[in-house]
């Protein structure tokens, strides 16, 4: 069993990061506020986890202006998508083995 | 939210719930549909009654052969009726959906709710304006099929953000609209069938599936 646990991606061992990836898998591109609403989080909590995912290369951040307002949207990168899929597969394997 | 989730079953369940919640507006109440259907039937009856008063013994059929001047005279009444029906149906839908969202502890005016409303109202507004133009240009028999078609397309468009039944409801309305083109004399009957019984049928179906305890 132990070796299976190690196949789980460390980047997703936190519920917030897992939640962010889940939202980005189900939606093409999402604003910061939409993410906050979907996961019921505070600004600071979400921001640190999103930037961790961005550093890992799993999330792509794009900043545009809507009129004069800055608008930041997030999307899952292709690496992020495949890493998340692998994570799901690992979870399923764990379940089946148990 | 910061404790690590190591239990795989809990993780999978949560991922599924988040993906569902973040991509589909699931608070839509089936009772909204039933209410909208009742409004549509009442509206059809009011329209029928008005046309019978105006053109005794002919009613709707007379409207199909009306002159431009006659149509301009009845348009304000028909528009008022349509706006009243849309307003009443939206109020009923809003009431039941708000009630359901509150019970489930979900926000009604979420980003998702806004996206759903926008994807519904853009084709709907285009269809409404187009049908007014059809009416004024004398293609009265195409108005009800047009309304059904555009409503069906709007539902189909919005269905990617909400429950799957809405997609089938949209396809049903599109089919009905296409059939209605073949029977121009039965516009009111098709209106009652699509907007009245259609809403009530799908509303009850959704209520039975998701809401009845």
Interface residues (C-beta under 8 A of the other chain):
Chain A: X13 X14 X15 X16 X18 X19 X22 X23 X25 X26 X27 X30 X31 X33 X34 X37 X38 X39 X40 X41 X45 X88 X91 X92 X94 X95 X98
Chain B: X1 X2 X3 X4 X5 X6 X8 X9 X11 X12 X14 X15 X18 X19 X20 X21 X22 X23 X107 X110 X111 X112
